[in-house]
Amino acid sequence: MSQHRSGVSPAFATRLVFFIAGFVTAAWAVIVPFARSNTGVNEATLGTLLLCLGVGALIAMPVTGLLTSKFGCRRVILSAVGFIVLTTPLLSVINDPLLLAGVLLLFGVGVGVTDCAMNIQAILVEKASPVPVMSGFHGMYSVGGIAGAGFLTLLLTLGMTIFTGTLLVTLAVIVMTFISRSGLLDYANPTEGPAFAVPRGAVLLLGIVCFAVFLTEGTVLDWSAVYLTDVRNIPETLGGLGYTCFAIAMTLFRLTGDRIIARLGRLPVVLGGSIVAAVGLALVTYIPSWELSLIGYVLVGAGCANIVPVMFSAVGRQTVMPQAAAVPAITTLGYLGVLSGPAFIGYVAHFSSLSFAFSLIMVLMLMVGALSLTLNLGHQAVTAENS
């Protein structure tokens, strides 16, 4: 599977699609303040609008396995990116809250289907590879996120309007999608049963791990700045340092994760990663130093980086559920973690404290390590000759 037709390889195409997914998601984060200004909504209504994106993704994810089995990864990914291309420019100019809700729902469908379908392709590509490649794919999502936010922010600082900026973002997505097209697989695993199914057995355990890790990531994304400013008393202008440290560490360790997994094996990476993340959360929570808190966020990013890629590799090897049902199942559980994490932290902090809420996340990461011992992760390391 080194070459598909006469164009780019499936591995390169997969990396590019992961990059596109991170690119457009981060671009939306830059658009959010403009969408709020255009519609004139308050914080509560904005929260409801943002939920529409998540609802769209959650509606679409469970059926993506059926779609890829029937039409192949290429058609599904191209169609999903089409939803993204059509809706992204509109997000920056709509001034009616109800219309924005509808467009966000469609944008969420595009993002959700793309996320699921690209992981289905990634599993098929890794199966044909003699060495691990999944972490590198997920690393490109992180790189895409940095590039998407940076690219649109740069355009705005150069004086472009948000609409013109989103048009250029959309153009970049179209070009990258065209380049990746020949390397996208025109098939997927056949549906060997119900493509829409409740996760069970090993798939449920893999999904729980993804849920926990994504919940942790969502917590850092939405609460790290609040924690540093309110609890560690650093200036608001420096509040974003926590997530920046986390994101850089996660990106670097994902880009090098395939080599780490090849040398150490999957189980040690997941077990060690969960412990490192827990230690990082302990530094953030219990040591009254904002400088050590930043080191803690680095450790959280490094520890979490390769756990989810290993889970997706494992779902491609399990036989409890057909892949067409298993991949959407764990993707949906993971996305639920992203959506529910910030709300969970908020409720716990309201009734106790933010530090106590972070302590619970630390315990959750230790539970991930314990759970990994019960999973068949294929923990044999790859020999040096193959790596």
Buried (B, 14 or more C-beta within 10 A) or exposed (E): EEEBEEBBBBBBBBBBBBBBBBBBBBBBEBBBEBBBEBBEBEEEBBEEBBBBBBBBBBBBBBBBBBBBBBBBBBBBBBBBBEBBBBBBBBBBBBEEBEEBBBBBBBBBBBBBBBBBBBBBBBBBBBEEBEEBBBBBBBBBBBBBBBBBBEBBBEBBEEEBEBBBBBBBBBEBBBEBBEBBBBBBBEEBBEBEEEBBBEBBEBBBBBBBBBBBBBBBBBBBBBBBBBBBBBBBEBEEEBBBBBBBBBBBBBBBBBBBBBBBBBBBBBBBBBBBBBBBBBBBBBBBBEBEEBEBBBBBBBBBBBBBBBBBBBBBBBBBBBEBBBBBBBBBBBBBBBBBBBBBBBEBBBEBBEEEEBEEBBBBBBEBBBBBBEBBEEBEBBBEBBEEEEB
